[in-house]
Amino acid sequence: RVQLVEHGGGSVEAGGSLTLSCVVSGQTAGDQGVGWFRQAPQAPGKEREEVAAIDIHIGRTIYADSVKGRFTIYQDTNKNTVYLQMTNLKPEDTAMYYCAHTDKSRVLQFRLLRWNEYDWWGQGTQVTVSS
C-alpha cells in the first residue's frame, strides 16, 4: 500500500506563488510515477485534471499546457517527497490539489495520465487564488 500526504495549500493573490509537497511512503518496486491533479470547486462533475507528473526513477517530467512555464514538479528522493512549485498563480488555478501514485510511469514520456490510471491518492490540499 502506498500512502501520500499533501501539504502546502493556502490562499494567495493572483501573481503569487505556492509550493505544494507530497510525502510518499510504502512505495513499490518497479516503475513509479507521481502526478499532481486538481479539481475545481465549481466543476464537481468534471474529471480531475492532471497538471504535472514525474517519473520517480529517471526524473522525467510532463506538464499540462495550462500550467506549462508556471508550475514546476520536482522531487527530493532523500525525503521521498515530490513538490509542485506554482508561480504566477491565476484565479482559475483555484482548486483542490491532489497527488497520486502510478506504476504506469513509462507512459509519461508520451502523455499525461488520466485519474483512473493512478492507484493511490492523497487527501488533497486546497489552493485559493484571489483576483
Buried (B, 14 or more C-beta within 10 A) or exposed (E): EBBBBBEBBEEBEEEBEBEBBBBBEEBEEEBBBBBBBBBBEEEEEEEBBBBBBBBBEEEBBBBBEEBEEBBBBBBEEEEBBBBBBBBEBBEEBBBBBBBBBBBBBEBBEEEBBBBEBBEBBBEBBEBBBEE
